[in-house]
Amino acid sequence: MTTSRVPRPSPDGTRDDATNARLEQENAQLRHAVNSHATVDQAIGVLAAIHRLAPVAGFEMLREVSQHTNIMLHTVAESVITWTLGQPLPEPVGRELDAAVRRRSRRQHARQGKAG
């Protein structure tokens, strides 16, 4: 016998209030996830364009800033996007973003030195 995670509708085609509430909550969570993903993608594009990075490197920089500041990734991404619109970066985000750029630059120079 298999059970489904989604309760079946009652014979009249309706769902109970608890099921409706759970489905509405899941829907809201999915909408938030899609919006957060779009924000992160836009911030990756900003960093990739400004610092001439591959998108994966832009994501790594956002992730590093998030981890070092204990600020959620999508919040860091929002800060980067608003910065492109003329708003200052919050101090911890700006400081850690600069540090991430310096680390990446040092790693890149080290790799070029080994290849050369």
C-alpha beads as a LAMMPS data file, in Angstrom:
LAMMPS data file: protein, C-alpha beads

116 atoms
115 bonds

1 atom types
1 bond types

-500.0 500.0 xlo xhi
-500.0 500.0 ylo yhi
-500.0 500.0 zlo zhi

Masses

1 110.0

Atoms # bond

1 1 1 0.000 0.000 0.000
2 1 1 1.359 3.413 -0.941
3 1 1 0.430 6.692 0.619
4 1 1 0.586 10.082 -0.992
5 1 1 1.934 13.178 0.727
6 1 1 -0.946 15.189 -0.697
7 1 1 -4.290 14.217 0.791
8 1 1 -6.934 13.362 -1.740
9 1 1 -9.838 15.751 -2.132
10 1 1 -13.089 14.850 -0.468
11 1 1 -15.799 13.325 -2.694
12 1 1 -17.193 16.788 -3.444
13 1 1 -13.776 17.900 -4.831
14 1 1 -12.797 20.216 -1.975
15 1 1 -9.845 20.037 0.404
16 1 1 -9.934 20.724 4.113
17 1 1 -8.713 24.014 5.566
18 1 1 -5.469 22.528 6.874
19 1 1 -4.593 21.174 3.431
20 1 1 -5.417 24.488 1.778
21 1 1 -3.268 26.355 4.319
22 1 1 -0.339 23.968 3.770
23 1 1 -0.583 24.272 -0.012
24 1 1 -0.743 28.064 0.194
25 1 1 2.346 28.068 2.422
26 1 1 4.242 25.806 0.006
27 1 1 3.214 28.030 -2.893
28 1 1 4.496 31.117 -1.058
29 1 1 7.782 29.362 -0.274
30 1 1 8.235 28.396 -3.918
31 1 1 7.535 31.962 -5.082
32 1 1 10.116 33.260 -2.580
33 1 1 12.675 30.693 -3.783
34 1 1 12.175 31.677 -7.433
35 1 1 12.536 35.378 -6.601
36 1 1 15.653 34.742 -4.484
37 1 1 17.193 32.685 -7.278
38 1 1 16.598 35.486 -9.781
39 1 1 18.178 38.019 -7.403
40 1 1 21.252 35.835 -6.927
41 1 1 21.566 35.311 -10.697
42 1 1 21.416 39.074 -11.287
43 1 1 24.097 39.723 -8.656
44 1 1 26.294 37.019 -10.209
45 1 1 25.942 38.841 -13.531
46 1 1 26.960 42.134 -11.930
47 1 1 30.078 40.609 -10.360
48 1 1 30.943 38.701 -13.527
49 1 1 30.723 41.879 -15.611
50 1 1 32.560 44.173 -13.208
51 1 1 35.358 41.768 -12.301
52 1 1 35.457 39.833 -15.587
53 1 1 34.676 36.540 -13.889
54 1 1 32.999 33.365 -14.955
55 1 1 29.524 33.089 -13.433
56 1 1 30.648 30.258 -11.147
57 1 1 33.327 32.549 -9.698
58 1 1 30.737 35.279 -9.144
59 1 1 28.598 32.814 -7.214
60 1 1 31.611 31.709 -5.158
61 1 1 32.301 35.342 -4.249
62 1 1 28.689 35.885 -3.146
63 1 1 28.846 32.688 -1.112
64 1 1 32.120 33.740 0.551
65 1 1 30.684 37.133 1.471
66 1 1 27.571 35.472 2.859
67 1 1 29.585 33.029 4.949
68 1 1 32.059 35.611 6.273
69 1 1 29.361 38.129 7.221
70 1 1 26.708 35.649 8.369
71 1 1 24.256 37.410 6.027
72 1 1 21.926 35.281 3.921
73 1 1 23.037 34.816 0.321
74 1 1 19.969 36.449 -1.218
75 1 1 20.421 39.468 1.088
76 1 1 24.040 39.857 -0.055
77 1 1 22.815 39.587 -3.658
78 1 1 20.167 42.269 -3.033
79 1 1 22.897 44.550 -1.642
80 1 1 25.017 44.071 -4.773
81 1 1 22.060 44.868 -7.009
82 1 1 21.064 48.005 -5.082
83 1 1 24.726 49.054 -5.148
84 1 1 24.611 49.055 -8.957
85 1 1 21.637 51.417 -8.648
86 1 1 23.671 53.912 -6.617
87 1 1 23.124 52.773 -3.038
88 1 1 26.171 52.177 -0.835
89 1 1 27.030 48.616 0.075
90 1 1 26.489 47.806 3.739
91 1 1 29.895 47.983 5.461
92 1 1 30.369 44.275 6.161
93 1 1 29.277 43.317 2.635
94 1 1 31.580 45.871 1.000
95 1 1 34.526 44.865 3.197
96 1 1 34.091 41.149 2.531
97 1 1 33.432 41.655 -1.174
98 1 1 36.724 43.564 -1.458
99 1 1 38.467 40.779 0.463
100 1 1 36.947 38.141 -1.833
101 1 1 38.166 40.066 -4.895
102 1 1 41.675 40.275 -3.413
103 1 1 41.725 36.547 -2.591
104 1 1 40.553 35.651 -6.086
105 1 1 43.160 37.952 -7.643
106 1 1 45.956 36.394 -5.562
107 1 1 44.850 32.877 -6.529
108 1 1 44.676 33.844 -10.192
109 1 1 48.162 35.409 -10.111
110 1 1 49.538 32.322 -8.343
111 1 1 48.062 30.064 -11.046
112 1 1 49.481 32.260 -13.809
113 1 1 52.910 32.169 -12.164
114 1 1 52.856 28.371 -12.111
115 1 1 51.708 28.207 -15.738
116 1 1 54.299 30.689 -16.907

Bonds

1 1 1 2
2 1 2 3
3 1 3 4
4 1 4 5
5 1 5 6
6 1 6 7
7 1 7 8
8 1 8 9
9 1 9 10
10 1 10 11
11 1 11 12
12 1 12 13
13 1 13 14
14 1 14 15
15 1 15 16
16 1 16 17
17 1 17 18
18 1 18 19
19 1 19 20
20 1 20 21
21 1 21 22
22 1 22 23
23 1 23 24
24 1 24 25
25 1 25 26
26 1 26 27
27 1 27 28
28 1 28 29
29 1 29 30
30 1 30 31
31 1 31 32
32 1 32 33
33 1 33 34
34 1 34 35
35 1 35 36
36 1 36 37
37 1 37 38
38 1 38 39
39 1 39 40
40 1 40 41
41 1 41 42
42 1 42 43
43 1 43 44
44 1 44 45
45 1 45 46
46 1 46 47
47 1 47 48
48 1 48 49
49 1 49 50
50 1 50 51
51 1 51 52
52 1 52 53
53 1 53 54
54 1 54 55
55 1 55 56
56 1 56 57
57 1 57 58
58 1 58 59
59 1 59 60
60 1 60 61
61 1 61 62
62 1 62 63
63 1 63 64
64 1 64 65
65 1 65 66
66 1 66 67
67 1 67 68
68 1 68 69
69 1 69 70
70 1 70 71
71 1 71 72
72 1 72 73
73 1 73 74
74 1 74 75
75 1 75 76
76 1 76 77
77 1 77 78
78 1 78 79
79 1 79 80
80 1 80 81
81 1 81 82
82 1 82 83
83 1 83 84
84 1 84 85
85 1 85 86
86 1 86 87
87 1 87 88
88 1 88 89
89 1 89 90
90 1 90 91
91 1 91 92
92 1 92 93
93 1 93 94
94 1 94 95
95 1 95 96
96 1 96 97
97 1 97 98
98 1 98 99
99 1 99 100
100 1 100 101
101 1 101 102
102 1 102 103
103 1 103 104
104 1 104 105
105 1 105 106
106 1 106 107
107 1 107 108
108 1 108 109
109 1 109 110
110 1 110 111
111 1 111 112
112 1 112 113
113 1 113 114
114 1 114 115
115 1 115 116
